Amino acid sequence: MLSVLIETLNDEEGLARTLASLIGGAVEGVVRDVIVCDTGSTDQTHRVAEHAGCHFVAGGVAAGIRQAKGEWLLMLEPGARLAEGWIDDVAAHTARQTMPARFSRARASRTPFLSRVFSGNRALAEGLVISKRQATALSKNARSAEAIARGLATKRLHAEISVAPAK
C-alpha cells in the first residue's frame, strides 16, 4: 500500500488538480492515505485537503512521513497530474523493487534539452516513489520533499506525469 505526500504552501488550486488524479488509486486500493504536508499556507489549502478526506499536517514533509501508513510513499508537487495507467506501474514497481522511482514526463510536459540544463530543475517535478524506511532516513537531514528527492538514483517508470507549472 502507498501513502501519498504532497508538500504545500498556498497551493489550493494545484492541490485540487493533483488530488483528482489520485482518485483511481484510492478506488483500486493502492492509495492507503493522502497526507498534505503544509509549510505555512495562508490560503484555503487546508480546506481543499479536508474536503478531499486528506490528512492535513503542519510542519512539512518530515511530519507527514511519520504519519504515513504505507510502506511506500509517493511524493508529488501540488499541480502535478498522474496519467492513466500509473496505478499498475507503481504497484509492479513496489512489489519487486527496493530503489526509488520517478515517473516519465508526459509529452506535453517535456522541455527541450537546453531549457532543462539552464533552468533550475526541480527534483520532485517527476514525482518520487520511495520506501518509507528510506524516506525516514533521508528526512533527518532534509527540510523539504524537494531536498529528499534531490540527487537520488532512481528507476524510470513507464507511467507518465504532467508536471506542475513552475512557481
C-alpha positions in Angstrom: 0.0 0.0 0.0 1.0 3.5 -0.8 0.9 6.8 1.2 0.8 9.9 -0.9 2.6 13.0 0.4 2.1 16.5 -1.1 4.1 19.4 0.4 2.2 22.6 0.0 2.5 26.4 0.5 -0.5 28.3 -0.7 -1.3 25.7 -3.4 -5.1 25.2 -3.1 -5.7 25.1 -6.9 -2.7 22.9 -7.7 -3.6 20.6 -4.8 -7.1 20.0 -6.2 -5.8 19.1 -9.6 -3.3 16.6 -8.1 -5.9 15.0 -5.8 -8.2 14.5 -8.8 -5.6 12.3 -10.5 -5.3 10.1 -7.4 -8.9 9.0 -7.2 -8.4 5.9 -9.3 -5.6 4.8 -7.0 -7.9 5.2 -4.0 -10.7 3.2 -5.7 -8.3 0.4 -6.6 -7.0 0.2 -3.0 -3.4 1.2 -3.9 -3.5 4.6 -2.2 -3.9 4.0 1.5 -3.8 7.6 2.7 -3.0 11.1 1.4 -1.1 13.5 3.6 -0.9 17.2 2.8 2.3 18.4 4.5 1.8 22.2 4.8 4.6 24.6 5.3 2.5 27.7 6.3 -0.3 28.3 3.8 -2.5 31.3 4.2 -5.0 30.4 1.5 -7.6 27.7 1.5 -5.2 24.7 1.1 -6.3 23.2 4.4 -10.0 23.3 3.3 -9.2 21.6 0.0 -7.3 18.8 1.8 -10.1 18.4 4.4 -12.9 18.3 1.8 -11.0 15.6 -0.1 -10.5 13.5 3.0 -6.8 14.0 3.3 -4.8 14.2 6.5 -3.5 17.8 6.9 -0.2 18.1 8.7 1.5 21.4 9.6 5.3 21.3 9.8 6.4 19.9 6.5 7.2 16.6 5.0 9.1 15.0 7.9 5.9 15.2 10.0 4.0 13.6 7.1 6.4 10.8 6.7 6.0 9.9 10.4 2.2 9.7 10.0 2.2 7.8 6.7 0.7 4.3 7.0 2.0 2.8 3.8 5.3 1.0 3.4 5.9 3.0 0.2 5.5 6.8 -0.3 4.5 8.7 -3.4 5.7 12.3 -3.2 4.2 14.8 -5.6 4.2 18.5 -6.2 0.9 20.3 -6.0 -0.4 20.7 -9.5 1.2 17.5 -10.9 -1.2 15.1 -12.5 -0.6 11.4 -12.9 -1.7 9.9 -16.3 -3.9 6.9 -16.8 -2.0 3.6 -16.1 0.1 4.9 -13.2 -1.5 2.5 -10.7 -0.3 -0.7 -12.3 3.2 0.6 -12.9 3.6 1.8 -9.3 2.1 -1.4 -7.9 4.5 -3.5 -10.0 7.5 -1.4 -9.0 6.8 -1.6 -5.3 6.2 -5.3 -5.4 9.7 -6.1 -6.9 12.0 -3.2 -6.3 13.7 -1.5 -3.4 15.0 1.5 -5.1 13.2 4.8 -5.6 11.5 5.6 -8.9 10.3 8.6 -10.8 7.6 9.0 -13.5 8.2 9.8 -17.1 7.2 13.2 -18.3 4.1 13.4 -20.4 4.8 14.6 -23.9 3.2 18.0 -23.2 5.4 18.4 -20.1 8.7 17.7 -21.8 11.0 20.6 -22.2 13.8 21.0 -24.7 17.2 19.7 -23.5 18.9 23.2 -23.3 16.0 24.6 -21.3 16.3 21.7 -18.8 20.1 22.3 -18.5 19.8 26.0 -17.9 16.7 26.1 -15.7 16.6 25.2 -12.1 15.4 21.6 -12.4 13.0 20.6 -9.6 13.9 17.2 -8.2 10.3 16.5 -7.4 8.9 17.6 -10.7 8.6 13.9 -11.9 7.3 12.7 -8.5 9.1 10.2 -6.3 8.1 6.7 -5.3 10.3 5.8 -2.3 10.2 3.3 0.6 9.1 4.8 3.9 12.2 3.4 5.5 14.5 5.3 3.1 12.4 8.5 3.2 12.6 8.5 7.0 16.3 8.2 6.9 16.7 11.0 4.4 14.2 13.3 6.2 16.5 13.6 9.1 18.9 15.8 7.1 16.4 17.3 4.6 13.9 20.1 5.4 11.7 19.5 2.4 10.3 16.9 0.0 12.5 18.6 -2.7 15.6 18.0 -0.6 14.7 14.4 -0.1 14.3 13.9 -3.9 17.4 15.7 -4.9 20.4 13.6 -6.0 18.7 10.2 -5.6 19.5 7.4 -8.0 16.1 6.3 -9.3 14.4 4.0 -11.8 12.3 5.5 -14.5 8.7 4.3 -14.6 6.7 4.0 -17.8 3.8 5.8 -16.3 3.6 9.4 -17.1 3.2 12.6 -15.1 2.1 16.1 -16.2 4.4 18.2 -14.1 3.2 21.1 -12.1 3.8 24.6 -13.5 6.9 26.3 -12.1 6.1 28.9 -9.5 
